[in-house]
């Protein structure tokens, strides 16, 4: 499978797992955060029409190698397979100071209540 790593092959799996569990536990226990978040904005919406038109992509056109191997039209001289090499053609547009201030102000006034315990509902107490 693409992107799958066997946990036994990862050298520091336990260390990374402990870090992730600690971060999630801290987030659960302290939902009101005081850290200043790092804000990223990536506008990829404009890329999709160009990619779809260039490569004639449709949901049914994107197949796995297993589906391709089982296809009736699969042959060495078939023209249906397109091996695309993807390259980055993006622009880096950092947020302006005003946009950053606006997002920070919005984050400062927003509050997120901690999740309520469902113990009462599980026990049938209303």
C-alpha positions in Angstrom: 0.0 0.0 0.0 1.2 3.5 -0.8 2.2 5.5 2.3 2.1 2.5 4.6 5.0 1.8 6.9 5.3 -1.3 9.1 5.6 0.0 12.7 8.3 -2.6 13.2 10.5 -0.9 10.6 10.3 2.5 12.2 13.2 3.1 14.5 11.7 5.7 16.8 8.0 4.6 16.6 7.5 4.5 20.4 9.1 8.0 20.9 6.9 9.5 18.2 3.8 7.7 19.5 4.5 9.0 23.0 4.9 12.6 21.7 1.6 12.4 19.8 -0.3 10.9 22.7 1.2 13.5 25.1 0.2 16.4 22.7 -3.3 15.0 22.3 -3.7 14.4 26.0 -2.6 18.0 26.7 -5.1 19.3 24.1 -7.9 17.3 25.7 -7.0 18.3 29.3 -6.4 22.0 28.4 -8.8 23.0 25.6 -8.3 26.7 26.2 -4.9 27.3 24.6 -2.6 30.3 25.2 -0.1 29.6 22.5 -0.1 31.8 19.4 -0.9 29.5 16.5 1.2 29.4 13.3 -1.2 30.4 10.6 -0.8 29.0 7.1 -3.0 29.6 4.1 -2.6 27.5 0.9 -5.0 28.3 -2.0 -5.0 25.3 -4.2 -8.5 25.9 -5.6 -7.1 27.5 -8.7 -4.9 24.5 -9.5 -7.7 22.0 -9.9 -9.4 23.2 -13.2 -6.0 23.3 -15.0 -5.0 19.9 -13.8 -8.4 18.3 -14.6 -8.4 19.8 -18.1 -4.7 19.1 -18.9 -4.9 15.4 -17.9 -8.6 14.8 -18.7 -9.1 13.6 -15.1 -12.5 12.4 -13.9 -13.1 10.3 -10.8 -13.5 7.2 -12.9 -10.2 7.9 -14.7 -8.0 7.7 -11.6 -7.4 4.0 -11.0 -5.0 1.8 -9.1 -2.5 -0.5 -10.7 -4.7 -3.5 -9.7 -7.7 -2.0 -11.5 -5.6 -1.3 -14.5 -4.2 -4.8 -14.6 -7.7 -6.2 -14.6 -8.9 -4.0 -17.4 -10.0 -5.5 -20.7 -8.1 -2.8 -22.6 -4.8 -3.3 -20.8 -2.1 -4.1 -23.3 1.5 -2.9 -23.8 0.5 -0.5 -26.6 -2.6 0.9 -24.8 -2.9 4.7 -25.0 -5.2 5.0 -21.9 -2.4 5.1 -19.4 -0.8 8.4 -18.7 2.2 8.4 -16.4 2.2 12.1 -15.2 5.3 13.6 -13.7 4.1 16.3 -11.2 6.1 19.4 -10.6 5.5 22.3 -8.3 4.2 25.4 -10.0 3.0 27.4 -7.1 3.2 31.0 -5.8 4.2 31.9 -2.3 2.0 34.7 -1.2 2.5 35.5 2.5 -0.4 37.0 4.5 -0.2 40.8 5.0 0.2 42.2 8.5 -3.4 43.3 8.4 -4.6 39.9 7.6 -2.5 38.4 10.4 -3.9 40.9 12.9 -7.5 40.2 11.7 -7.0 36.4 12.2 -5.3 36.9 15.6 -8.2 39.1 16.8 -10.7 36.5 15.7 -8.8 33.8 17.5 -8.6 35.8 20.7 -12.3 36.4 20.9 -13.3 32.8 20.0 -13.8 30.4 22.8 -14.1 26.7 22.7 -15.9 25.0 25.5 -14.5 21.7 26.7 -16.4 18.6 25.6 -19.1 17.6 28.1 -18.8 14.1 29.6 -21.3 11.6 28.3 -21.2 9.6 31.5 -24.7 10.8 32.5 -26.2 9.8 29.2 -24.5 6.3 29.3 -25.9 5.6 32.8 -29.4 6.8 31.8 -29.4 9.8 34.1 -31.0 12.9 32.5 
